[in-house]
Amino acid sequence: MLRYALWIVSGVLMVNALVGEKGYLARLQARQEQSKAEDNLHRLRADNARLRVEAERLRRDPAMLESVAREELGLIRPGETLITLRDRPKQ
């Protein structure tokens, strides 16, 4: 009887070690999530560095600032005329 009880306890402990809250499978999942988070962090740091360079160029380069103002904001210089072309509606 003691031998069966030990087998049952051992089986329960092994199952808990595999699928329990701090089991092997939970650790694997946590490692995968950590890896994804690290990849995301690297991507965000690279984006941040690129944006810092772009912001510095906008501060220092008047031609780039004008280009962004024209393209993204639709601004024009005093004395210029803005002409907007639209497609004809299909009939």
C-alpha positions as CSV (number, residue, x, y, z in Angstrom):
1,M,0.0,0.0,0.0
2,L,2.8,2.4,0.8
3,R,4.4,1.7,-2.5
4,Y,1.2,2.7,-4.4
5,A,0.9,5.8,-2.3
6,L,4.5,6.8,-3.2
7,W,3.8,6.2,-6.9
8,I,0.7,8.3,-6.8
9,V,2.5,11.1,-4.9
10,S,5.4,10.9,-7.4
11,G,3.0,11.1,-10.3
12,V,1.3,14.1,-8.9
13,L,4.6,15.9,-8.3
14,M,5.8,15.1,-11.8
15,V,2.5,16.4,-13.4
16,N,2.8,19.5,-11.2
17,A,6.4,20.0,-12.2
18,L,5.4,19.9,-15.9
19,V,2.2,21.9,-16.0
20,G,2.0,23.6,-12.6
21,E,2.1,27.3,-12.1
22,K,5.9,27.3,-11.9
23,G,6.3,24.2,-14.0
24,Y,8.4,23.5,-17.0
25,L,5.8,24.5,-19.6
26,A,5.1,27.8,-17.7
27,R,8.8,28.5,-17.8
28,L,9.0,27.8,-21.5
29,Q,6.1,30.1,-22.1
30,A,7.7,32.8,-20.0
31,R,11.0,32.5,-21.9
32,Q,9.2,32.9,-25.2
33,E,7.4,36.0,-23.9
34,Q,10.6,37.4,-22.6
35,S,12.3,36.8,-26.0
36,K,9.4,38.6,-27.8
37,A,9.6,41.5,-25.4
38,E,13.3,41.8,-25.9
39,D,12.9,41.8,-29.7
40,N,10.2,44.4,-29.4
41,L,12.5,46.5,-27.1
42,H,15.3,46.3,-29.7
43,R,13.0,47.4,-32.4
44,L,11.6,50.3,-30.4
45,R,15.2,51.4,-29.5
46,A,16.1,51.4,-33.2
47,D,13.0,53.4,-34.1
48,N,13.8,55.8,-31.2
49,A,17.4,56.3,-32.5
50,R,16.1,56.9,-36.1
51,L,13.6,59.4,-34.8
52,R,16.2,61.2,-32.8
53,V,18.4,61.5,-35.9
54,E,15.4,62.8,-37.9
55,A,14.4,65.3,-35.2
56,E,18.0,66.6,-35.1
57,R,18.0,67.0,-38.9
58,L,14.7,68.9,-38.6
59,R,16.3,71.3,-36.0
60,R,19.5,71.8,-38.1
61,D,18.5,71.5,-41.7
62,P,16.1,74.2,-43.0
63,A,15.6,72.5,-46.3
64,M,14.4,69.3,-44.6
65,L,12.1,71.3,-42.3
66,E,10.6,73.0,-45.3
67,S,10.2,69.7,-47.1
68,V,8.3,68.2,-44.2
69,A,6.2,71.3,-43.8
70,R,5.2,71.2,-47.4
71,E,4.6,67.5,-47.7
72,E,3.0,66.6,-44.4
73,L,1.4,69.8,-43.3
74,G,0.5,71.2,-46.7
75,L,2.1,74.6,-46.0
76,I,3.2,77.0,-48.7
77,R,5.4,80.1,-48.7
78,P,3.9,83.6,-48.7
79,G,3.1,84.6,-52.2
80,E,2.8,81.1,-53.5
81,T,-0.5,79.8,-54.8
82,L,-1.7,76.3,-53.9
83,I,-3.5,74.4,-56.6
84,T,-5.2,71.2,-55.6
85,L,-6.1,68.7,-58.4
86,R,-8.9,66.2,-57.8
87,D,-9.9,63.2,-59.9
88,R,-13.1,63.5,-61.8
89,P,-15.9,61.3,-60.4
90,K,-16.6,58.2,-62.5
91,Q,-19.9,58.2,-64.3
